[in-house]
Amino acid sequence: MPLILFGAFNIAFGQELYVFTEPASNMPTKSIGLRLTNEGMNNPEFMIRTIPEVMVGFNKNLMMHAQGFLSDMDGKYRLEGGSLYAKYRFLSIDETHSHFRAAAFGRISTSKRPTFTRDINLEGDNSGTQGGLIFTQLLHKLALSATLGYAHAFKDAGKQIAGMPSPGNMFSYSLSSGYLVLPLVYKNYKEPNFNLYFEMLGKTDPSSGESYLDLAPAVQVILNSTTRIDLGYRFQATGNMANRYTKNMYLLRAEFNFFNVLK
């Protein structure tokens, strides 16, 4: 498929490119994406995390991500670990101006960070595995998506801070919405694409019953159907989980996509 069609596909469904979660849809076949994400949070001091990432679309159903994690959260800026993420789309229902997708995902991560909370974050803070399901519905300019996941943290007594809660297992769930604001009418795939997002991100520790729910508004610009810029902020709406990760966190991301580059 030529580049122009890949570009038209990406921009047409840009409202599915959520900032804090993944949709059930995949990136185009034989494509490669490069991401650089910066996260910042006060917990209680201001700290940053940088996440370089490579994404590969093998075919219309299977894609993978490889991530690295670097931060200054433990005193000095250092490499913390990495992660592999895979997503397989197993259901597609297409209609005029709408479609439904369902996918299964899995992740395995490693991190050198000390553990001091029941919260599990496999994008930098914990070593462990995760699996789950994603369901995404596109309705013209509005895209809705729900994610259900279950994570398990690997035990490492050498990283556990004495007297602090330790991670075990975690249920995660999210509800995401994205709305295409511009362009009002597509004329060509080079037109800038402006999207608004609102996401609800929750977790529950089944052993203690502790939980939290974050709200996460975000904006996104897509340029030339190949370059994506995200800006979002997540904050806790309710919860009782102590010393949790990613609380009151901003996210800034740049992504560059190269289509039809794999043989």
HUSUL-V894776 format. One line per field, one symbol per residue. ss: DSSP state (a for helix, b for strand, c for the rest). phi: phi as a letter, one per 40 degrees, with the letter a starting at -180 (. if undefined). psi: psi as a letter, one per 20 degrees, with the letter a starting at -180 (. if undefined). A space follows every 10 residues. Layout:
ss = ???
phi = ???
psi = ???
This chain:
ss = ccaaaaaaaa aacaaacccc cccccccccc bbbbbbbbbb bbcccbbbbb bbbbbbbccc cbbbbbbbbb bccccccbbb bbbbbbbbbb bbbbbccbbb bbbbbbbbbb bcccbccccc cccccccbbb bbbbbbbbbc cbbbbbbbbb bbbccccccb ccccccccbb bbbbbbbbbb bbcccccccc ccbbbbbbbb bbbbcccccc bbbbbbbbbb bbbcccbbbb bbbbbbbbbc ccccccccbb bbbbbbbbcc ccc
phi = .cdccccccc ccbccccccb bbcccbcddg bbbbbbbbbb abacccbbbb bcabbbccac bbabbbbbbb abcbhbcacc iaabbbbbcb abbbbcgaab bbabbaabbb acccbaaccb bcbhbbciba aibbbbbcbf cbbbabbbab bbcccaccbc cdgbcbcbba cbaabbbbbc cbccbcbacc ccbbbbbabb bbabcccbgc aabbbacaba bbbfgbbbbb aaabaccaib ccfccfcfbc bbbbbbbbcf bcc
psi = prghhgghgg hhkhiimqhi rqrhqrrqqk qpqpqoppqq qoliqpqqpp nqqpqpogai hpqqqpqqpp rkikgqprph brqppqpopi ppoprpjqrp qpqqqqqpqq qiqqpjqiqp ojlhhqpaqq qaqpppppnd ippqqppprp qppppnhhip ppiqqqqeqp pqqqpqqppo gqqhpphrii pqppqqqpqp oqqpohhiiq rrpqqnqqqp pppjjhpppq prpqqphqrk pqkrrkpmpq ppqpppqoqk iq.
